[in-house]
Amino acid sequence: QVQLVESGGGLVQAGGSLRLSCAASGGTFSRYAMGWFRQAPGKEREFVATVSRISATYYADSVKGRFTISRDNAKNTVYLQMNNLKPEDTAVYSCAASNYSGSVSPYRYSYWGQGTQVTVSS
């Protein structure tokens, strides 16, 4: 059983930056692909980015060039660096762990964190 805890959310002005962290425990972190998803009020959960076991990355078109996902297996942590934030990036961001690399579907992820709020003001 893997436990995931996100941190780093907050309120930022448009054009600003935030770095989200997701710390894993209770499992072998390096065995899992990791992903970030987000959900805005009244909207469905949306794929943001994923990083494979060997650190191959894939992004949603809406964040490509602005967000960077990375992982540190020694620290059992995955990061999401978010630059040039826009009001439409406002959402609860959750990290998740999957046995499937490169997956954009939340149904392929077995373990989820509780989420962290990101609010971008215009």
CYANA upper distance limits for C-alpha pairs under 8 A (distance plus 0.5 A):
  1 GLN  CA     26 GLY  CA      6.29
  1 GLN  CA     27 GLY  CA      6.58
  1 GLN  CA    111 TYR  CA      8.48
  2 VAL  CA     24 ALA  CA      7.13
  2 VAL  CA     25 SER  CA      6.23
  2 VAL  CA     26 GLY  CA      5.29
  2 VAL  CA     27 GLY  CA      5.55
  2 VAL  CA    111 TYR  CA      6.86
  3 GLN  CA     24 ALA  CA      6.10
  3 GLN  CA     25 SER  CA      5.72
  3 GLN  CA     26 GLY  CA      6.56
  3 GLN  CA     27 GLY  CA      8.40
  3 GLN  CA    111 TYR  CA      7.68
  3 GLN  CA    112 TRP  CA      7.99
  3 GLN  CA    113 GLY  CA      7.51
  4 LEU  CA     22 CYS  CA      6.76
  4 LEU  CA     23 ALA  CA      6.14
  4 LEU  CA     24 ALA  CA      5.16
  4 LEU  CA     25 SER  CA      7.18
  4 LEU  CA     95 CYS  CA      7.73
  4 LEU  CA     96 ALA  CA      7.87
  4 LEU  CA    111 TYR  CA      7.94
  4 LEU  CA    112 TRP  CA      6.71
  4 LEU  CA    113 GLY  CA      5.03
  4 LEU  CA    114 GLN  CA      8.14
  5 VAL  CA     22 CYS  CA      5.82
  5 VAL  CA     23 ALA  CA      5.77
  5 VAL  CA     24 ALA  CA      7.15
  5 VAL  CA    113 GLY  CA      5.76
  5 VAL  CA    114 GLN  CA      7.21
  5 VAL  CA    115 GLY  CA      8.15
  6 GLU  CA     20 LEU  CA      7.46
  6 GLU  CA     21 SER  CA      6.01
  6 GLU  CA     22 CYS  CA      4.74
  6 GLU  CA     23 ALA  CA      6.98
  6 GLU  CA     94 SER  CA      7.49
  6 GLU  CA     95 CYS  CA      7.45
  6 GLU  CA    113 GLY  CA      6.88
  6 GLU  CA    114 GLN  CA      7.61
  6 GLU  CA    115 GLY  CA      6.50
  6 GLU  CA    116 THR  CA      6.56
  7 SER  CA     20 LEU  CA      6.27
  7 SER  CA     21 SER  CA      5.76
  7 SER  CA     22 CYS  CA      6.91
  7 SER  CA    116 THR  CA      6.70
  8 GLY  CA     18 LEU  CA      7.54
  8 GLY  CA     19 ARG  CA      6.44
  8 GLY  CA     20 LEU  CA      5.03
  8 GLY  CA     21 SER  CA      6.62
  8 GLY  CA    116 THR  CA      7.81
  9 GLY  CA     18 LEU  CA      7.59
  9 GLY  CA     19 ARG  CA      8.08
  9 GLY  CA     20 LEU  CA      6.72
  9 GLY  CA    116 THR  CA      5.86
  9 GLY  CA    117 GLN  CA      5.77
  9 GLY  CA    118 VAL  CA      5.46
  9 GLY  CA    119 THR  CA      8.46
 10 GLY  CA     18 LEU  CA      8.43
 10 GLY  CA    116 THR  CA      8.49
 10 GLY  CA    117 GLN  CA      6.65
 10 GLY  CA    118 VAL  CA      5.55
 10 GLY  CA    119 THR  CA      6.64
 11 LEU  CA    118 VAL  CA      6.66
 11 LEU  CA    119 THR  CA      5.24
 11 LEU  CA    120 VAL  CA      6.41
 11 LEU  CA    121 SER  CA      7.84
 12 VAL  CA     16 GLY  CA      6.57
 12 VAL  CA     17 SER  CA      7.75
 12 VAL  CA     18 LEU  CA      8.23
 12 VAL  CA    118 VAL  CA      8.40
 12 VAL  CA    119 THR  CA      6.83
 12 VAL  CA    120 VAL  CA      5.53
 12 VAL  CA    121 SER  CA      6.77
 13 GLN  CA     85 LEU  CA      8.13
 13 GLN  CA    120 VAL  CA      5.86
 13 GLN  CA    121 SER  CA      5.27
 13 GLN  CA    122 SER  CA      6.69
 14 ALA  CA     84 ASN  CA      7.39
 14 ALA  CA     85 LEU  CA      5.82
 14 ALA  CA     86 LYS  CA      5.52
 14 ALA  CA     87 PRO  CA      6.78
 14 ALA  CA    120 VAL  CA      6.21
 14 ALA  CA    121 SER  CA      6.17
 14 ALA  CA    122 SER  CA      5.82
 15 GLY  CA     83 ASN  CA      7.56
 15 GLY  CA     84 ASN  CA      4.59
 15 GLY  CA     85 LEU  CA      5.40
 15 GLY  CA     86 LYS  CA      6.91
 16 GLY  CA     83 ASN  CA      6.67
 16 GLY  CA     84 ASN  CA      5.88
 16 GLY  CA     85 LEU  CA      6.01
 17 SER  CA     81 GLN  CA      8.02
 17 SER  CA     82 MET  CA      5.90
 17 SER  CA     83 ASN  CA      4.90
 17 SER  CA     84 ASN  CA      6.63
 17 SER  CA     85 LEU  CA      6.67
 18 LEU  CA     81 GLN  CA      6.69
 18 LEU  CA     82 MET  CA      5.75
 18 LEU  CA     83 ASN  CA      7.25
 19 ARG  CA     79 TYR  CA      7.34
 19 ARG  CA     80 LEU  CA      6.09
 19 ARG  CA     81 GLN  CA      4.89
 19 ARG  CA     82 MET  CA      6.41
 20 LEU  CA     79 TYR  CA      6.04
 20 LEU  CA     80 LEU  CA      5.49
 20 LEU  CA     81 GLN  CA      6.89
 20 LEU  CA     82 MET  CA      8.39
 21 SER  CA     77 THR  CA      7.21
 21 SER  CA     78 VAL  CA      6.39
 21 SER  CA     79 TYR  CA      5.07
 21 SER  CA     80 LEU  CA      7.03
 22 CYS  CA     77 THR  CA      5.92
 22 CYS  CA     78 VAL  CA      5.72
 22 CYS  CA     79 TYR  CA      6.79
 22 CYS  CA     95 CYS  CA      6.93
 22 CYS  CA    113 GLY  CA      8.41
 23 ALA  CA     75 LYS  CA      8.33
 23 ALA  CA     76 ASN  CA      6.45
 23 ALA  CA     77 THR  CA      5.03
 23 ALA  CA     78 VAL  CA      7.27
 24 ALA  CA     29 PHE  CA      7.18
 24 ALA  CA     76 ASN  CA      5.90
 24 ALA  CA     77 THR  CA      6.55
 25 SER  CA     29 PHE  CA      8.02
 25 SER  CA     76 ASN  CA      7.72
 28 THR  CA     32 TYR  CA      8.05
 29 PHE  CA     73 ASN  CA      7.14
 29 PHE  CA     76 ASN  CA      6.20
 30 SER  CA     53 ARG  CA      6.51
 30 SER  CA     73 ASN  CA      6.22
 30 SER  CA     76 ASN  CA      8.07
 31 ARG  CA     53 ARG  CA      6.69
 31 ARG  CA     99 ASN  CA      7.99
 32 TYR  CA     52 SER  CA      7.76
 32 TYR  CA     53 ARG  CA      6.42
 32 TYR  CA     97 ALA  CA      6.32
 32 TYR  CA     98 SER  CA      5.94
 32 TYR  CA     99 ASN  CA      5.91
 32 TYR  CA    100 TYR  CA      8.12
 32 TYR  CA    101 SER  CA      8.38
 33 ALA  CA     50 THR  CA      7.66
 33 ALA  CA     51 VAL  CA      6.31
 33 ALA  CA     52 SER  CA      4.87
 33 ALA  CA     53 ARG  CA      5.69
 33 ALA  CA     97 ALA  CA      6.33
 33 ALA  CA     98 SER  CA      5.60
 33 ALA  CA     99 ASN  CA      6.67
 33 ALA  CA    100 TYR  CA      6.87
 33 ALA  CA    101 SER  CA      5.77
 33 ALA  CA    102 GLY  CA      8.01
 34 MET  CA     50 THR  CA      6.11
 34 MET  CA     51 VAL  CA      5.92
 34 MET  CA     52 SER  CA      6.99
 34 MET  CA     53 ARG  CA      8.44
 34 MET  CA     78 VAL  CA      7.69
 34 MET  CA     95 CYS  CA      7.59
 34 MET  CA     96 ALA  CA      6.21
 34 MET  CA     97 ALA  CA      5.15
 34 MET  CA     98 SER  CA      6.63
 35 GLY  CA     47 PHE  CA      8.44
 35 GLY  CA     48 VAL  CA      8.00
 35 GLY  CA     49 ALA  CA      6.13
 35 GLY  CA     50 THR  CA      4.56
 35 GLY  CA     51 VAL  CA      6.83
 35 GLY  CA     95 CYS  CA      6.06
 35 GLY  CA     96 ALA  CA      5.70
 35 GLY  CA     97 ALA  CA      6.90
 35 GLY  CA     98 SER  CA      8.24
 36 TRP  CA     47 PHE  CA      7.11
 36 TRP  CA     48 VAL  CA      5.92
 36 TRP  CA     49 ALA  CA      5.81
 36 TRP  CA     50 THR  CA      6.79
 36 TRP  CA     80 LEU  CA      8.17
 36 TRP  CA     93 TYR  CA      7.29
 36 TRP  CA     94 SER  CA      6.16
 36 TRP  CA     95 CYS  CA      4.96
 36 TRP  CA     96 ALA  CA      6.83
 37 PHE  CA     45 ARG  CA      7.12
 37 PHE  CA     46 GLU  CA      5.97
 37 PHE  CA     47 PHE  CA      5.06
 37 PHE  CA     48 VAL  CA      5.51
 37 PHE  CA     49 ALA  CA      7.60
 37 PHE  CA     93 TYR  CA      6.22
 37 PHE  CA     94 SER  CA      5.80
 37 PHE  CA     95 CYS  CA      6.80
 37 PHE  CA     96 ALA  CA      8.27
 37 PHE  CA    106 PRO  CA      8.45
 38 ARG  CA     45 ARG  CA      6.13
 38 ARG  CA     46 GLU  CA      5.74
 38 ARG  CA     47 PHE  CA      7.08
 38 ARG  CA     48 VAL  CA      7.23
 38 ARG  CA     91 ALA  CA      6.28
 38 ARG  CA     92 VAL  CA      5.89
 38 ARG  CA     93 TYR  CA      4.80
 38 ARG  CA     94 SER  CA      6.52
 39 GLN  CA     43 LYS  CA      6.79
 39 GLN  CA     44 GLU  CA      6.54
 39 GLN  CA     45 ARG  CA      4.97
 39 GLN  CA     46 GLU  CA      6.54
 39 GLN  CA     91 ALA  CA      5.67
 39 GLN  CA     92 VAL  CA      5.81
 39 GLN  CA     93 TYR  CA      7.17
 40 ALA  CA     44 GLU  CA      7.84
 40 ALA  CA     45 ARG  CA      8.00
 40 ALA  CA     90 THR  CA      7.04
 40 ALA  CA     91 ALA  CA      4.74
 40 ALA  CA     92 VAL  CA      6.84
 41 PRO  CA     91 ALA  CA      7.72
 47 PHE  CA     60 ALA  CA      7.02
 47 PHE  CA    104 VAL  CA      6.25
 47 PHE  CA    105 SER  CA      7.63
 47 PHE  CA    106 PRO  CA      7.94
 48 VAL  CA     59 TYR  CA      6.45
 48 VAL  CA     60 ALA  CA      5.71
 48 VAL  CA     63 VAL  CA      7.48
 49 ALA  CA     57 THR  CA      7.73
 49 ALA  CA     58 TYR  CA      6.13
 49 ALA  CA     59 TYR  CA      4.86
 49 ALA  CA     60 ALA  CA      6.64
 49 ALA  CA     69 ILE  CA      7.04
 49 ALA  CA    104 VAL  CA      8.27
 50 THR  CA     57 THR  CA      6.13
 50 THR  CA     58 TYR  CA      5.92
 50 THR  CA     59 TYR  CA      7.14
 50 THR  CA     69 ILE  CA      7.37
 50 THR  CA    102 GLY  CA      6.80
 50 THR  CA    103 SER  CA      7.80
 50 THR  CA    104 VAL  CA      7.97
 51 VAL  CA     55 SER  CA      5.75
 51 VAL  CA     56 ALA  CA      5.92
 51 VAL  CA     57 THR  CA      4.95
 51 VAL  CA     58 TYR  CA      7.18
 51 VAL  CA     69 ILE  CA      7.11
 51 VAL  CA     70 SER  CA      7.16
 51 VAL  CA     71 ARG  CA      7.90
 51 VAL  CA    101 SER  CA      7.96
 51 VAL  CA    102 GLY  CA      7.54
 52 SER  CA     56 ALA  CA      5.61
 52 SER  CA     57 THR  CA      6.96
 52 SER  CA    101 SER  CA      5.62
 52 SER  CA    102 GLY  CA      6.89
 53 ARG  CA    101 SER  CA      7.75
 55 SER  CA     70 SER  CA      7.51
 55 SER  CA     71 ARG  CA      7.52
 57 THR  CA     69 ILE  CA      7.56
 57 THR  CA    102 GLY  CA      8.00
 58 TYR  CA    102 GLY  CA      7.24
 59 TYR  CA     63 VAL  CA      7.17
 59 TYR  CA     64 LYS  CA      6.19
 60 ALA  CA     64 LYS  CA      6.66
 63 VAL  CA     67 PHE  CA      6.10
 66 ARG  CA     82 MET  CA      6.64
 66 ARG  CA     83 ASN  CA      5.65
 66 ARG  CA     84 ASN  CA      6.67
 66 ARG  CA     85 LEU  CA      8.20
 67 PHE  CA     80 LEU  CA      7.18
 67 PHE  CA     81 GLN  CA      5.97
 67 PHE  CA     82 MET  CA      4.97
 67 PHE  CA     83 ASN  CA      6.52
 68 THR  CA     79 TYR  CA      8.45
 68 THR  CA     80 LEU  CA      6.13
 68 THR  CA     81 GLN  CA      5.52
 68 THR  CA     82 MET  CA      7.12
 69 ILE  CA     78 VAL  CA      7.79
 69 ILE  CA     79 TYR  CA      6.10
 69 ILE  CA     80 LEU  CA      5.08
 69 ILE  CA     81 GLN  CA      6.88
 70 SER  CA     78 VAL  CA      6.25
 70 SER  CA     79 TYR  CA      5.75
 70 SER  CA     80 LEU  CA      7.15
 71 ARG  CA     76 ASN  CA      8.24
 71 ARG  CA     77 THR  CA      6.34
 71 ARG  CA     78 VAL  CA      4.70
 71 ARG  CA     79 TYR  CA      6.53
 72 ASP  CA     76 ASN  CA      6.54
 72 ASP  CA     77 THR  CA      5.92
 72 ASP  CA     78 VAL  CA      6.78
 73 ASN  CA     77 THR  CA      6.97
 85 LEU  CA     89 ASP  CA      7.01
 85 LEU  CA    120 VAL  CA      7.26
 86 LYS  CA     90 THR  CA      8.12
 86 LYS  CA    120 VAL  CA      6.65
 86 LYS  CA    121 SER  CA      8.30
 86 LYS  CA    122 SER  CA      8.06
 87 PRO  CA    119 THR  CA      7.85
 87 PRO  CA    120 VAL  CA      5.20
 87 PRO  CA    121 SER  CA      6.20
 87 PRO  CA    122 SER  CA      6.48
 88 GLU  CA    120 VAL  CA      8.08
 89 ASP  CA    118 VAL  CA      8.09
 89 ASP  CA    119 THR  CA      7.96
 89 ASP  CA    120 VAL  CA      7.23
 90 THR  CA    117 GLN  CA      8.30
 90 THR  CA    118 VAL  CA      5.90
 90 THR  CA    119 THR  CA      5.07
 90 THR  CA    120 VAL  CA      5.97
 91 ALA  CA    117 GLN  CA      6.56
 91 ALA  CA    118 VAL  CA      6.03
 91 ALA  CA    119 THR  CA      7.11
 92 VAL  CA    115 GLY  CA      6.31
 92 VAL  CA    116 THR  CA      5.86
 92 VAL  CA    117 GLN  CA      4.86
 92 VAL  CA    118 VAL  CA      6.52
 93 TYR  CA    115 GLY  CA      5.70
 93 TYR  CA    116 THR  CA      5.78
 93 TYR  CA    117 GLN  CA      6.71
 93 TYR  CA    118 VAL  CA      7.47
 94 SER  CA    112 TRP  CA      7.43
 94 SER  CA    113 GLY  CA      6.27
 94 SER  CA    114 GLN  CA      7.00
 94 SER  CA    115 GLY  CA      4.71
 94 SER  CA    116 THR  CA      7.01
 95 CYS  CA    112 TRP  CA      6.47
 95 CYS  CA    113 GLY  CA      6.13
 95 CYS  CA    115 GLY  CA      7.60
 96 ALA  CA    109 TYR  CA      6.52
 96 ALA  CA    110 SER  CA      7.71
 96 ALA  CA    111 TYR  CA      5.88
 96 ALA  CA    112 TRP  CA      4.90
 96 ALA  CA    113 GLY  CA      6.87
 97 ALA  CA    109 TYR  CA      5.91
 97 ALA  CA    110 SER  CA      6.52
 97 ALA  CA    111 TYR  CA      5.66
 97 ALA  CA    112 TRP  CA      7.17
 98 SER  CA    108 ARG  CA      6.60
 98 SER  CA    109 TYR  CA      4.76
 98 SER  CA    110 SER  CA      6.16
 98 SER  CA    111 TYR  CA      7.62
 99 ASN  CA    108 ARG  CA      8.02
 99 ASN  CA    109 TYR  CA      7.71
 99 ASN  CA    110 SER  CA      8.26
100 TYR  CA    108 ARG  CA      7.15
100 TYR  CA    109 TYR  CA      8.27
103 SER  CA    108 ARG  CA      7.08
104 VAL  CA    108 ARG  CA      8.38
105 SER  CA    109 TYR  CA      8.08
